[in-house]
Amino acid sequence: LHPFPVPPSFPREVAAFLRSPACRSIVVLAGAGMSVSSGIPDFRSAGVGLYDTLRPELLTASELERALIEDDPTLALDKVMFLQNPLPMLELKRSFILGTYEKQWKATLAHRVVELLHSKLGKLTRLYTQNIDGLEAQCTDLPSEKVVNVHGSMAAAACERCGRTVDFDEFCEGVRSKVKDIGGRDPAAPAESSPIVCPACGHPHVKPSIVLFRGSMPAEFHVKTALDLPGCDLLIVMGTSLTVAPANGLVYRVPPTALRMVMNDERVGGRLGLEYGEDSIRDVFAHGRSDETCLDLAEEMGWLDDLALIADELPESSARLLRERLAQRQLQEEE
């Protein structure tokens, strides 16, 4: 039933499986760990995340709305709240929207290795990313049709009320000129916020194309998973806690013959059927941060020179990790 009597070791035997004819279709499920080395602000970490440091009194909202957001900061990203008052969400996300537009953050080593699964190996069926940062769009050898943004993308805009797509350049200009900076870092930002109106329906509900709390998942997710998962030979789970449904369901929706590899700094998915250690039949645990484990795999696949070509396009921490690995290889070759 399974391609191995025991799961392959990482990275050597996994790399051999990737090259083999037994591996024809790879599906990747990625979470926040894939983007962490890009330096994108963290929303959830205790004490330092944006939710924990949010000051509701700075938001353009009624006293009741501020009180509700203080009790539950996620309400600032709630669909019902946004339709009632869109300004808190835009104020909270202003720096993220403009940072995405200005390419303030760069695709990481993990993004680039997924790109190579397509461009070098030709076996990537789909990348399902739970991230909204849109960094995969910087990987020019990764076609957009290979990517499903499970929770939408910050790199596009649409009206939440009528669904009309809005030009992203125009939307970002509206954010820059109409939405105040609650962080106080942009001296050119307006002192007060005003709505960004949809050119189609006239309602003030234009926002980044992300899924808000209590919003609907993109139909594309359900359509593509139904097509992709039955033929999957390898599911790579990367940088995610596997706690958010329905994306975490990919773990048990792939065929029983599929290998499942978790590239993470901790074991996850036990309640979803993932098994580690001696009881494991088809699950591989690659322990470490996404950039580190992806670099281990890339080295075993012989892709370090491909990554070296784009080292200057990587975020600083990714580039440093790559250059250290290249230097180690050079020393080994000289010995």
Secondary structure as the mmCIF struct_conf table of DSSP 4:
data_model
#
loop_
_struct_conf.conf_type_id
_struct_conf.id
_struct_conf.beg_label_comp_id
_struct_conf.beg_label_asym_id
_struct_conf.beg_label_seq_id
_struct_conf.end_label_comp_id
_struct_conf.end_label_asym_id
_struct_conf.end_label_seq_id
BEND BEND1 PRO A 3 VAL A 6
HELX_LH_PP_P HELX_LH_PP_P1 PRO A 7 SER A 9
TURN_TY1_P TURN_TY1_P1 PHE A 10 PRO A 11
HELX_RH_AL_P HELX_RH_AL_P1 ARG A 12 ARG A 19
BEND BEND2 SER A 20 SER A 20
TURN_TY1_P TURN_TY1_P2 PRO A 21 ALA A 22
STRN STRN1 ILE A 26 ALA A 30
HELX_RH_3T_P HELX_RH_3T_P1 ALA A 32 MET A 34
TURN_TY1_P TURN_TY1_P3 SER A 35 SER A 35
HELX_RH_3T_P HELX_RH_3T_P2 VAL A 36 SER A 38
TURN_TY1_P TURN_TY1_P4 GLY A 39 GLY A 39
HELX_LH_PP_P HELX_LH_PP_P2 ILE A 40 ASP A 42
BEND BEND3 PHE A 43 SER A 45
TURN_TY1_P TURN_TY1_P5 ALA A 46 VAL A 48
BEND BEND4 GLY A 49 GLY A 49
HELX_RH_AL_P HELX_RH_AL_P2 LEU A 50 THR A 53
HELX_RH_3T_P HELX_RH_3T_P3 PRO A 56 LEU A 58
BEND BEND5 LEU A 59 ALA A 61
HELX_RH_AL_P HELX_RH_AL_P3 GLU A 63 ASP A 71
HELX_RH_3T_P HELX_RH_3T_P4 PRO A 73 LEU A 77
STRN STRN2 ASP A 78 ASP A 78
HELX_RH_AL_P HELX_RH_AL_P4 LYS A 79 GLN A 84
HELX_RH_AL_P HELX_RH_AL_P5 LEU A 87 TYR A 101
TURN_TY1_P TURN_TY1_P6 GLU A 102 LYS A 103
BEND BEND6 TRP A 105 TRP A 105
HELX_RH_AL_P HELX_RH_AL_P6 LEU A 109 SER A 119
TURN_TY1_P TURN_TY1_P7 LYS A 120 LEU A 121
STRN STRN3 LEU A 124 THR A 129
BEND BEND7 ASP A 133 ASP A 133
HELX_RH_3T_P HELX_RH_3T_P5 LEU A 135 GLN A 138
TURN_TY1_P TURN_TY1_P8 THR A 140 ASP A 141
BEND BEND8 LEU A 142 LEU A 142
HELX_RH_3T_P HELX_RH_3T_P6 SER A 144 LYS A 146
STRN STRN4 VAL A 147 ASN A 149
TURN_TY1_P TURN_TY1_P9 VAL A 150 HIS A 151
STRN STRN5 GLY A 152 CYS A 159
TURN_TY1_P TURN_TY1_P10 GLU A 160 CYS A 162
STRN STRN6 THR A 165 VAL A 166
HELX_RH_AL_P HELX_RH_AL_P7 PHE A 168 LYS A 178
BEND BEND9 VAL A 179 VAL A 179
TURN_TY1_P TURN_TY1_P11 ILE A 182 GLY A 183
BEND BEND10 GLY A 184 GLY A 184
TURN_TY1_P TURN_TY1_P12 PRO A 187 ALA A 188
BEND BEND11 ALA A 189 ALA A 189
BEND BEND12 ALA A 191 GLU A 192
TURN_TY1_P TURN_TY1_P13 PRO A 199 CYS A 201
BEND BEND13 PRO A 204 PRO A 204
STRN STRN7 VAL A 206 ILE A 210
HELX_LH_PP_P HELX_LH_PP_P3 VAL A 211 LEU A 212
STRN STRN8 PHE A 213 PHE A 213
TURN_TY1_P TURN_TY1_P14 ARG A 214 ARG A 214
HELX_LH_PP_P HELX_LH_PP_P4 GLY A 215 PRO A 218
HELX_RH_AL_P HELX_RH_AL_P8 ALA A 219 ASP A 228
HELX_RH_3T_P HELX_RH_3T_P7 LEU A 229 GLY A 231
BEND BEND14 ASP A 233 ASP A 233
STRN STRN9 LEU A 234 MET A 238
BEND BEND15 GLY A 239 GLY A 239
BEND BEND16 LEU A 242 LEU A 242
BEND BEND17 VAL A 244 VAL A 244
TURN_TY1_P TURN_TY1_P15 ALA A 245 PRO A 246
HELX_RH_3T_P HELX_RH_3T_P8 ALA A 247 GLY A 249
HELX_RH_AL_P HELX_RH_AL_P9 LEU A 250 ARG A 253
BEND BEND18 VAL A 254 VAL A 254
TURN_TY1_P TURN_TY1_P16 PRO A 256 THR A 257
BEND BEND19 ALA A 258 ALA A 258
STRN STRN10 LEU A 259 ASN A 264
BEND BEND20 ASP A 265 GLU A 266
HELX_RH_3T_P HELX_RH_3T_P9 GLY A 270 LEU A 272
TURN_TY1_P TURN_TY1_P17 GLY A 273 GLY A 273
HELX_RH_3T_P HELX_RH_3T_P10 GLY A 277 ASP A 279
BEND BEND21 ILE A 281 ARG A 282
STRN STRN11 ASP A 283 HIS A 287
BEND BEND22 GLY A 288 GLY A 288
HELX_RH_AL_P HELX_RH_AL_P10 SER A 290 MET A 301
TURN_TY1_P TURN_TY1_P18 GLY A 302 GLY A 302
HELX_RH_AL_P HELX_RH_AL_P11 LEU A 304 ALA A 308
TURN_TY1_P TURN_TY1_P19 LEU A 309 ILE A 310
HELX_RH_3T_P HELX_RH_3T_P11 ALA A 311 GLU A 313
BEND BEND23 LEU A 314 LEU A 314
HELX_RH_AL_P HELX_RH_AL_P12 GLU A 316 GLU A 334
#
